[in-house]
């Protein structure tokens, strides 16, 4: 169901808007989005990226938990927003949520990278559900 995530796109962007994020729908791709809170004003401020995946497979649905990735990403963004607000750091740092469609076989993140969707982010993170615990997670990229 790559690039057909219209319902999830609307649901997630409405949710983030409700929680005071500025949302750009159809960001670089029709079913991608970017939502941000705070502003990176200081030279030592960070723009922290959190990814949400929300595609599904035909006849299977959410086979490996992309619905949970979207839910956890939104929860992490709202938690980070609350932490920044409580510490008065939302004027120094920015939380950016990027919705990445078409992850099962169509390379949504690759297209977003090629469209410079991640430019300016100091770090990007996401979670992926698993059937077992990872006490020492591996990292795919560290600069």
N, C-alpha and C positions, 0 to 999 in steps of 0.2 A: 504494500500500500504506500509505496514511496511517493512523496510529494502530493499525497491525498489527505494529509492530516489536518484538514480544515476545522473539524470539530475540536480537536485537541488544541490547535493553534488559538482558536477563539476562547476556549475555556481558560487556558493558561494566561493569555494576555489580559483577559478580563480580570482574572484573579490578581495578577500583579498590579494592574491599574488600581484595583480596590485597595491595595496595600501601599499606595503612594509611590509606585515606580512609574517613571516616564517610559512609555512603551512605543516602540516602532514596530508596527506589524508589517509583514511581508518584507522583512529586512534581508536584502540581497537575493532571497529566494521567496517564492510565493507563500510557502508555509513555514518559513523561518521567522524568528523575531529577535529583537534586542530590547531589553528593559533595563533601566539603570536608576540608581538612587545615590544621592550624594554628588560631590564634585571633587575631582582631584585638582585642588588649587595649589598645594604646596609642592615644591620640587621633590620632597621625599615622600609625598603621598603615593598611594597605590591605587591602581584600578584592578579590582579583583573580579575575575570572570568565573561564573558558575554555569555549567552546561545542563540543559534539559533535553533529553531524547524522548520522543513520544510516538514513534511510528509503530506499526504492527505488520504482521505477516498475513497474507491471504489464507483464509481457512483455518488459521491457527490463532491469530490474535497476538497478544503480547507474550511471545514464547520465552523471551529472556529478560523480561522485566523493564522494558523501556517506559512503561507507565509509571513504575516505581522510581525510575531515574528522574522523570519530570517532577514527580511529587517531592522527592528528596531534594532536588535542585531548588525548587521554590521554597521549601522549608528552610534550607540552608541560607538562601538569600534573605528571607525575612528575619531569620535569626541574626545574621550578620548586620543587617540594617538596624535591628534593635540594639545590638552591641555598640555600633557606631553612634547611634543617637544617645544612648546612655552615657557614653564616654565623651560626648561632644566632638567626635572625630568625623562626622559626616561632611564637614566642610573641608576636610583634608583628604579623604579617600572616597572612592566610588565603587559601588557594587554593580556589576553588569551581568545580567542573565542573558544567555544566548540560547534560543531554541534551535536545535539542530535536527531537522527532519531527515527522512530517507537514510537512516543508518543501516538498515538491513539490505545490503546489496547495491544501493544506488550512490553511496559515498557522499552523503549530505555535508559532512564536515570537510571533505576534500574540496567540494565546490565553494563552501564558505571561506576556506583558507585562500583559495584562488581569487575570491572576490574581496580579500582583505578584511573580512569581518572580525578577525581577531587582532588586527593592528591596534597598538596602543595599550593592550592589556599587559599588565605586569606578571600576572599568574592566572592560570585557568585550572579549574578542578571540576570533577564530577564523581559520582558514585555509580557503581554497577552492582546489582544484587547477585548473590551467589548462593549455592547450596551448602557452602562451608565457610568457616571463619578464616580470615587472613590476619594472623597476629603481626606479620611483618610484610606489609604490602610492597609490591614491586612498582616502579615508576616507569612510564613509557618514555618520558622526556624530561630532562632537567638541564637547564641552561645555566 
